[in-house]
Amino acid sequence: MARVRDGQRRLENLLTGLTDDDVRAPSALPDWSRGHVITHLEQNAAAFTRQAEYARRGELIDVYDGGADGRAAAIEREAGRGAGELREALAEAHAALEDAWAGTGEDVWGRPIRYRDATLLDTVHARWREVEVHMVDLDLDYRPSDWPIDFCDHAVDFLAPRVPVGTHVTMIAGDADRRWSIGSGDPVVLRGNAGDLIAWLAGRAPVGPVVGETGSLPELGPWP
């Protein structure tokens, strides 16, 4: 959880000083402004807070009211807020989530929730991914090279299902002591910096080159 808290502080610091024009500018995600990304991060934190509150009561509740359509409508409705309001709402959502987790007993973390039909503990890892990946999507001063190496390790495990069946991908990080191996079958060897390799695996644009030493870059499947 310390990793998530650290990431959320970095996110808040990243937004410091942004103007209304800045948050209404395009993000790196198609059709989303930075305000859309910030709003999604705020609402995701609120959704995970609710999962924790209901798990403590031994109850299940949907992640977002109205499902995927309700989530999309809520983001669209709130994305046009000004920079100050977005920062304040995000900070409040972070505080509420961290308080909810701090008040959760050890016997609760393994309880089932409706997020991915997983356990409450899985939301901690999910929030880590949301924060780190979407900080890059904001297209500000945070790049794949800023991802901590332990996050890169985690992302490889989570994103491994994107590699197509029948393909064995080996990713060799030139700036870290890492050699990741995914899948089995036709060999593909990729070289690059750690963050760039994970950016490719996550469907984001690497900043530096990702070079296919053996085989060509495979077409990745959907987000798990």
N, C-alpha and C positions, 0 to 999 in steps of 0.2 A: 504493500500500500504506500510505502514511502516513495516508491518510484512514481506512482500516480500523483501523489501530492507535489513532488518536485516538478513533474511535467505540467501540472496545473498552474504552479507558480510561474514557470517559464512562459506559459501561454498568456497569463495575465500581464507579465512584463512585456511580452511581445506586442501587446495591444496598447501599451502606454503611449500617449501622444498622438494616436491616430485621430484624424479629423472625420467629420461626417462624409466628406468626399472620399476619403480613404476607404471607409467601410462600405461605401456604395460602389466602389470600383470592382471590376471582375476579379474573381479568385481563379485558381488554376483548374477548378472544376467546371465543366461545361454548364452554362446557363445559371450559375450561382455566383452572386457577389460575395465579397468577404462577409457582409452582413448575414447572408444565408449560412455560411460556414459557422460563424460565431453563434448564431441562433440554434443551429443544429447541435453544437457542442453544449450549449446551455440546456437545451431540452433533453439531450441524452443524459446529462448529469442528473436532471430532475427525474427522468425515467428510472435510472438506477437507484436513486434515493427511494423512490416508491417501491421498487422491488425489495429493497432491504427492509423497509417498514412493514410490508405485508409478510415477508418471510419470517420476521420476528413473531408475527401473530399466527404463523402457520397457515397463511392464506395465499392464494394465487391471484394475480391480477395481470391484465395485459400490459405490455411494455408501454404502448402509446394508446391513448384514447382514440378509438376509431381506426386502429390498425395503421397500415402503411398509408392509406389515403388521409387519415386524420393527422398523421405525422407530417406528411407533405404540406397539407393545408396550414398547419400551425407554423411551420417554418416560413412559408410564403407570407403569412399574415404578419409575422413579427420581424422579418428580415430587413425592413426599411427603417428601423429605428436608428436614432443618431448614435454616434460613437460612444458618448458618455453613458447613455442608457444601456447599450449593449455591454459595455464593460461592467457596469454595476450589476446587471442581471446575471452575467456569467460568474462574477465573483460570489454572488449570493448562492448561486446553484452549486458552485464548488464547496462553499462552506457547509451547505446543507448536506451534501453527499459525504463529506469527510466526517461530519457529526454523526450521520446515520451509520457509517461504518464503524466509528469509534464506539458506538453504543450497541454494537452487534456482538453477541456472545459466541464463543467458539462452537457451541452446539448448533448454531444457526447457519454457518457458512456452507454446510453441505446440503441444506434444504433445497428442494427443487423450486425453480421459478419458470416463468413463461418465456424468458429471453432464451431463444435457441433451445428450449427444453433442457436447460442446463441447471447448474447450481448457482447459488448466490456468489460463491467465490469466483465463478467464471466472469462475473461482471467487473471484477477488479482488473483482470487481464484485458477484458474488452474495453474498459475505459482507458487503459494504458494505450491500446492501439488507436482508439479514437483521437486522443489528444496528440500523440506523436505524428500520426499520418496527416491529420487535418491542420496541424501547425505548418506543415509543408504546403498543404493546399491553399493556405491563406496567401501564399506568394509574397511573403514579407522577408524578414531577415532570419529565416530558419530554413535550412536545407537538409537533404538526406544525409549529408556529411555530419550534421549535428546530432543525428540519432545515436543514442548510447549503444555500445556494442552488445550489451545484454538485451536491448530491445531488438536489435538485428537478429540475435539468436532466437528470440521468441517469435519474431515475425516469420522466420524461415519455417519453423514448426507449424505455425498457424496457416501459412499460405501455401504449404507444400501441395495441398490438393489441387491447386491451380495448374500444376505441371501435368500435361496430358499423359494418359496411360500409354505405356510403351516407350517412355522417354526417361532416360537417366541423366539428370542435370547435376553437374558439379560446378559450384561457384567458388572461385578462389579470390579472396580479398587481398589486394596488394598492399593495403595500408593497415592490416590487422592480421593477427595470427588465427585466421579462420579459413576453413575449407568445408563448405556445406555440401551435402550430397542428398538429392531428392529423387525418389522413384527408381525405376529399373527399366532396362530396355536399351534402345539406341542411345549412345553416349553423346552428350553435349557438354562441352567444357567452356565455361564463361569466366573471364577475368575482368576485374574492375575494383574500384574502391568499395568497401563494405556497404556504405549507404547507397551507392549507385546500384549495386546488385540487388539490394532489398527494394529500392525504388522500382526497378524493372519488375521484380516479382509482385509488387503491390499495384502495378499498373500506373505508376507515376513516371514522369520524365526524369531520367538520370541527369545529373549535372555534368558528370564526366563520362568517358566512354565505357561501355560494356561490350567487350570484345568476345566474339565466338571463336575460341581457339580450335575447337573441334565441333563440327556441326553448326547449324544455323539456329538462331533464336527461335524457340518453339512458340506457337500461338497458345497463350495461356487461357485457361478456363475462367469461369466467373469467380467473384469473391466468395470464399467459403460461407 
